[in-house]
Amino acid sequence: MNYLKEMNIKFFDVGASYGLANSENDGLYQFKSGWSNTKLMVYLCGCILDNEKYNELNQLKNINKNDYFPEYRFGEFL
C-alpha cells in the first residue's frame, strides 16, 4: 500500500465479502470495512488476457461455450 501511495494511487480494492450481496452482518465485510473510510463500485477487467490459459481452464472444467464470464466459473453460485 505504501508503494501505491508513492505512485499517487488514491484507491485500493481489498475486495468484498463472500457471495453476491454484501451483508453488514458478515464478518468478512466488517473486517474489510475496518480498513476503509469509503465504499466505491469496482469494475474488474472483463477481458481475456491469456487465451491459452483461459482455454486450458475451460477444458479442465469441461466447459462448452456459454454466456457466462469467465466460462470456467459457470455454475459456481447456483
Buried (B, 14 or more C-beta within 10 A) or exposed (E): EEEEEEEEEEEEEEEBBEEEEBEEEBEBBEEBBEEEEEEEEEEEEEEEEEEEEBBEBBEEEEBEEEEEEEBBEBEEEE
